């Protein structure tokens, strides 16, 4: 009998994780060998169990799915990972794939497509539904925002003027104005409001960022 595909499931929501584990363990060719509730646990459990495929949520405490993917790939260059998330923004997809994930599925995916995705990634094939592929192609056409520009964008989203941005970033008002112009140009945004709307849609920033404290200014 062929050995089953060994799967690690990571999601900080217990009910979601239990549902995935139950679904996978019902398959004769699959077996869940580890469950994680955080990105940190993913890395530790990967070292211990060396699964064939990891199914990771994008948003987890400790380390995000992207950070966990990067860490796992650093210790296991052959690691095969699928990101399973509610986030459909093209920037979220791009970051996950750039980190080394071979698959990206939304949590409303049909069970049979999820299982097919696990088998596909196990065989060394990518798992990207057409709508996700379209988002990746769209994202590639846009230049990356630097860490500093993301910080500027988060401050813009909080309604800060150029003068207030300059004070927060400890730069001149002219530099702050230039930074905002650079962000708008890279996003292809018409104005500040449009830039924030686009950034939320692409998962460059999210509502948690807007609710949190001011981002730390980043040099460069």
PyMOL commands that set and color helices and strands:
alter all, ss='L'
color gray80, all
select helices_A, chain A and resi 14-25+39-49+65-75+90-99+111-122+130-140+147-157+162-169+173-187+192-201+207-211
alter helices_A, ss='H'
color red, helices_A
select strands_A, chain A and resi 5-10+30-36+53-57+80-85+103-106+127-128
alter strands_A, ss='S'
color yellow, strands_A
deselect
rebuild
show_as cartoon
